[in-house]
Amino acid sequence: MHESHAIDPGRAIDWSLTSADYAAHRPGPPKRLYDMLALLGVGLPGQRLLDIGTGTGLVAREFARRGLQVAGTDIAAGQIAAARAEARSEGLDIDFQVAPAERCPHPDASFDVVTASQCWLYFDVPRTCAELKRVLKPGGVLVTMHFSWLPRADALARASEELVLRFNPSWRGADWSGEIPGVPAWTAGHARVKAMFWFDEDVPFTHESWRGRMRACRGVGATLSPAEVAAFDAEHTRLLERIAPPRFTVLHRVDAHVLTL
């Protein structure tokens, strides 16, 4: 989750392939994350915020609801199309654009905050940090965030991961230890940690929503063929019927680092 080497060897990743499941079934981080960031002066009404690697805009939309002026970028056109549709459905005015984090389509000193949720491992760190330093206002901050289930503490998450690995042995997102570095290794020479925090949250699911959440996992929907995704989902359906009640929770860990560049 936090390691830059975690990209799956030999597998092309295309998040556009799973945008429908992503929009429908991937929950955003809990409200407590945003409340804690606000205590640190991040995500306040009127601030200008750029959400890079925005996906379907889960984080961008929550900040917009809280009164920020928000833009979002993602390299996957399908994700941006879904983000725009979701924002329109809520009546939110968010500037979503297809663009890599390393080349932001915004002028210098445009933003008070840049956020990167569950995506920092995909970026070229030196190039991204240089670009974010350009688009941030003086005194602006970068916030990296993660919202990840805990397979070593949650048996259902662990069982679902084991099934993913049967279909995609190259997936390197499994068996996360849950360890949160106080100072991430990538920051050396690039950024300074101003603050960090983490907490655990039981996230509610049904069979249908957890199946959708796992289809929207990098190791499934973003890499496997449609036939493989369907086969995985059929096996996952049978697995949940054996081990899970109709409604259940999956333990997640939420973390955030507030950084200056």
KEROZA-441092 format. One record per residue (C-alpha): residue in three letters; chain; x, y, z. Coordinates in nm, 2 decimals, decimal comma, always signed. Layout:
REM KEROZA-441092
ala	A	X	Y	Z
...
This chain:
REM KEROZA-441092
met	A	+0,00	+0,00	+0,00
his	A	+0,27	+0,24	+0,10
glu	A	+0,57	+0,10	-0,10
ser	A	+0,67	+0,23	-0,44
his	A	+0,78	-0,11	-0,55
ala	A	+0,44	-0,26	-0,51
ile	A	+0,34	-0,24	-0,88
asp	A	+0,25	-0,59	-1,01
pro	A	+0,53	-0,73	-1,24
gly	A	+0,42	-0,83	-1,59
arg	A	+0,07	-0,68	-1,55
ala	A	-0,05	-0,37	-1,73
ile	A	-0,28	-0,16	-1,51
asp	A	-0,58	+0,02	-1,66
trp	A	-0,82	+0,16	-1,40
ser	A	-1,06	+0,26	-1,68
leu	A	-1,15	-0,11	-1,71
thr	A	-1,31	-0,11	-1,37
ser	A	-1,45	+0,24	-1,35
ala	A	-1,81	+0,12	-1,32
asp	A	-1,74	-0,10	-1,02
tyr	A	-1,51	+0,16	-0,88
ala	A	-1,78	+0,43	-0,89
ala	A	-2,05	+0,20	-0,76
his	A	-1,87	-0,01	-0,49
arg	A	-1,55	+0,15	-0,37
pro	A	-1,63	+0,35	-0,05
gly	A	-1,45	+0,67	+0,01
pro	A	-1,25	+0,73	+0,33
pro	A	-1,46	+0,79	+0,64
lys	A	-1,56	+1,14	+0,74
arg	A	-1,33	+1,12	+1,04
leu	A	-1,03	+1,16	+0,81
tyr	A	-1,15	+1,49	+0,68
asp	A	-1,25	+1,61	+1,03
met	A	-0,90	+1,53	+1,15
leu	A	-0,73	+1,70	+0,85
ala	A	-0,95	+2,01	+0,92
leu	A	-0,80	+2,03	+1,27
leu	A	-0,46	+2,06	+1,10
gly	A	-0,59	+2,34	+0,88
val	A	-0,63	+2,12	+0,57
gly	A	-0,96	+2,10	+0,38
leu	A	-1,11	+2,42	+0,51
pro	A	-1,39	+2,61	+0,32
gly	A	-1,26	+2,84	+0,06
gln	A	-0,93	+2,66	+0,01
arg	A	-0,83	+2,56	-0,34
leu	A	-0,75	+2,19	-0,36
leu	A	-0,61	+1,96	-0,63
asp	A	-0,67	+1,58	-0,60
ile	A	-0,42	+1,39	-0,81
gly	A	-0,49	+1,03	-0,91
thr	A	-0,85	+1,12	-0,83
gly	A	-1,01	+0,80	-0,97
thr	A	-1,38	+0,85	-0,97
gly	A	-1,34	+1,16	-0,75
leu	A	-1,44	+1,02	-0,41
val	A	-1,20	+1,24	-0,22
ala	A	-1,25	+1,54	-0,45
arg	A	-1,63	+1,53	-0,41
glu	A	-1,61	+1,52	-0,03
phe	A	-1,39	+1,82	-0,02
ala	A	-1,62	+2,00	-0,26
arg	A	-1,91	+1,92	-0,03
arg	A	-1,71	+2,09	+0,25
gly	A	-1,69	+2,41	+0,06
leu	A	-1,35	+2,39	-0,11
gln	A	-1,28	+2,49	-0,47
val	A	-1,17	+2,15	-0,61
ala	A	-0,99	+2,02	-0,92
gly	A	-0,90	+1,66	-0,99
thr	A	-0,67	+1,48	-1,23
asp	A	-0,62	+1,12	-1,33
ile	A	-0,44	+0,95	-1,61
ala	A	-0,73	+0,71	-1,68
ala	A	-0,99	+0,87	-1,91
gly	A	-1,26	+0,62	-1,79
gln	A	-1,20	+0,73	-1,43
ile	A	-1,24	+1,09	-1,51
ala	A	-1,56	+1,03	-1,71
ala	A	-1,70	+0,85	-1,41
ala	A	-1,58	+1,13	-1,18
arg	A	-1,75	+1,39	-1,39
ala	A	-2,08	+1,20	-1,40
glu	A	-2,08	+1,15	-1,02
ala	A	-2,01	+1,52	-0,96
arg	A	-2,29	+1,62	-1,20
ser	A	-2,53	+1,39	-1,02
glu	A	-2,46	+1,58	-0,69
gly	A	-2,45	+1,92	-0,85
leu	A	-2,09	+1,97	-0,76
asp	A	-1,87	+2,20	-0,96
ile	A	-1,53	+2,02	-0,98
asp	A	-1,27	+2,07	-1,26
phe	A	-1,18	+1,71	-1,36
gln	A	-0,91	+1,66	-1,62
val	A	-0,72	+1,37	-1,78
ala	A	-0,36	+1,43	-1,69
pro	A	-0,07	+1,25	-1,52
ala	A	+0,04	+1,37	-1,18
glu	A	+0,38	+1,46	-1,33
arg	A	+0,23	+1,72	-1,57
cys	A	-0,05	+1,91	-1,40
pro	A	-0,26	+2,12	-1,64
his	A	-0,27	+2,42	-1,39
pro	A	-0,08	+2,74	-1,35
asp	A	+0,19	+2,81	-1,10
ala	A	+0,08	+2,87	-0,74
ser	A	-0,28	+2,76	-0,80
phe	A	-0,36	+2,55	-0,49
asp	A	-0,34	+2,56	-0,11
val	A	-0,36	+2,18	-0,09
val	A	-0,28	+1,88	-0,31
thr	A	-0,41	+1,54	-0,21
ala	A	-0,31	+1,20	-0,33
ser	A	-0,53	+0,92	-0,19
gln	A	-0,43	+0,56	-0,24
cys	A	-0,22	+0,65	-0,55
trp	A	+0,12	+0,78	-0,45
leu	A	+0,29	+0,45	-0,54
tyr	A	+0,21	+0,50	-0,90
phe	A	+0,39	+0,83	-0,95
asp	A	+0,74	+0,93	-1,04
val	A	+0,83	+1,09	-0,71
pro	A	+1,10	+1,34	-0,82
arg	A	+0,90	+1,46	-1,11
thr	A	+0,57	+1,47	-0,92
cys	A	+0,72	+1,66	-0,63
ala	A	+0,87	+1,92	-0,86
glu	A	+0,54	+1,96	-1,03
leu	A	+0,34	+1,99	-0,71
lys	A	+0,58	+2,24	-0,57
arg	A	+0,51	+2,45	-0,88
val	A	+0,13	+2,44	-0,85
leu	A	+0,12	+2,49	-0,47
lys	A	+0,10	+2,83	-0,33
pro	A	+0,36	+2,94	-0,08
gly	A	+0,29	+2,76	+0,24
gly	A	+0,08	+2,50	+0,06
val	A	+0,08	+2,13	+0,16
leu	A	+0,07	+1,79	+0,00
val	A	-0,15	+1,53	+0,18
thr	A	-0,09	+1,16	+0,10
met	A	-0,37	+0,93	+0,23
his	A	-0,45	+0,56	+0,23
phe	A	-0,77	+0,36	+0,32
ser	A	-0,68	+0,00	+0,32
trp	A	-0,83	-0,32	+0,46
leu	A	-0,62	-0,52	+0,71
pro	A	-0,58	-0,88	+0,59
arg	A	-0,37	-0,98	+0,89
ala	A	-0,64	-0,87	+1,13
asp	A	-0,95	-0,95	+0,93
ala	A	-1,01	-1,31	+0,82
leu	A	-1,27	-1,22	+0,55
ala	A	-1,03	-0,97	+0,38
arg	A	-0,76	-1,24	+0,40
ala	A	-0,98	-1,50	+0,23
ser	A	-1,07	-1,26	-0,05
glu	A	-0,71	-1,18	-0,10
glu	A	-0,62	-1,54	-0,13
leu	A	-0,88	-1,58	-0,40
val	A	-0,74	-1,28	-0,59
leu	A	-0,39	-1,44	-0,58
arg	A	-0,53	-1,76	-0,73
phe	A	-0,65	-1,56	-1,04
asn	A	-0,36	-1,31	-1,04
pro	A	-0,04	-1,44	-0,87
ser	A	+0,14	-1,12	-0,98
trp	A	-0,07	-0,90	-0,76
arg	A	+0,16	-0,75	-0,50
gly	A	-0,10	-0,57	-0,30
ala	A	-0,18	-0,87	-0,07
asp	A	-0,09	-0,93	+0,29
trp	A	-0,03	-0,57	+0,39
ser	A	+0,13	-0,56	+0,73
gly	A	-0,07	-0,25	+0,84
glu	A	+0,25	-0,06	+0,94
ile	A	+0,24	+0,31	+0,88
pro	A	+0,58	+0,48	+0,86
gly	A	+0,61	+0,80	+1,05
val	A	+0,84	+0,94	+0,78
pro	A	+0,79	+0,76	+0,45
ala	A	+1,12	+0,66	+0,28
trp	A	+1,02	+0,84	-0,04
thr	A	+1,03	+1,18	+0,13
ala	A	+1,41	+1,18	+0,16
gly	A	+1,53	+1,48	-0,04
his	A	+1,18	+1,57	-0,15
ala	A	+0,94	+1,65	+0,13
arg	A	+0,91	+1,71	+0,51
val	A	+0,64	+1,56	+0,73
lys	A	+0,45	+1,83	+0,92
ala	A	+0,20	+1,59	+1,07
met	A	+0,07	+1,24	+1,04
phe	A	-0,21	+1,02	+1,19
trp	A	-0,38	+0,69	+1,15
phe	A	-0,68	+0,51	+1,28
asp	A	-0,88	+0,20	+1,22
glu	A	-1,24	+0,18	+1,10
asp	A	-1,49	-0,11	+1,06
val	A	-1,64	-0,05	+0,71
pro	A	-1,99	-0,21	+0,65
phe	A	-2,05	-0,43	+0,34
thr	A	-2,30	-0,67	+0,20
his	A	-2,21	-0,96	-0,03
glu	A	-2,29	-0,75	-0,33
ser	A	-2,09	-0,44	-0,22
trp	A	-1,78	-0,64	-0,11
arg	A	-1,79	-0,84	-0,44
gly	A	-1,79	-0,51	-0,62
arg	A	-1,52	-0,37	-0,40
met	A	-1,30	-0,66	-0,48
arg	A	-1,37	-0,64	-0,85
ala	A	-1,26	-0,28	-0,83
cys	A	-0,93	-0,40	-0,68
arg	A	-0,61	-0,34	-0,88
gly	A	-0,54	-0,71	-0,89
val	A	-0,88	-0,79	-1,04
gly	A	-1,07	-0,54	-1,25
ala	A	-0,78	-0,32	-1,34
thr	A	-0,57	-0,60	-1,48
leu	A	-0,77	-0,92	-1,56
ser	A	-0,97	-0,98	-1,87
pro	A	-1,35	-0,96	-1,86
ala	A	-1,37	-1,34	-1,86
glu	A	-1,13	-1,37	-1,58
val	A	-1,31	-1,10	-1,37
ala	A	-1,64	-1,29	-1,42
ala	A	-1,47	-1,62	-1,32
phe	A	-1,32	-1,45	-1,01
asp	A	-1,66	-1,30	-0,92
ala	A	-1,84	-1,63	-0,94
glu	A	-1,58	-1,80	-0,71
his	A	-1,60	-1,50	-0,48
thr	A	-1,97	-1,53	-0,46
arg	A	-1,95	-1,89	-0,35
leu	A	-1,67	-1,80	-0,10
leu	A	-1,89	-1,53	+0,06
glu	A	-2,19	-1,76	+0,08
arg	A	-1,97	-2,00	+0,28
ile	A	-1,79	-1,77	+0,52
ala	A	-1,98	-1,44	+0,55
pro	A	-2,32	-1,33	+0,69
pro	A	-2,54	-1,11	+0,46
arg	A	-2,41	-0,80	+0,63
phe	A	-2,06	-0,77	+0,78
thr	A	-1,77	-0,52	+0,83
val	A	-1,42	-0,53	+0,71
leu	A	-1,15	-0,37	+0,92
his	A	-0,96	-0,09	+0,75
arg	A	-0,67	+0,13	+0,84
val	A	-0,68	+0,50	+0,74
asp	A	-0,37	+0,71	+0,74
ala	A	-0,26	+1,06	+0,63
his	A	+0,07	+1,25	+0,61
val	A	+0,07	+1,63	+0,57
leu	A	+0,39	+1,74	+0,40
thr	A	+0,57	+2,04	+0,27
leu	A	+0,78	+2,03	-0,05
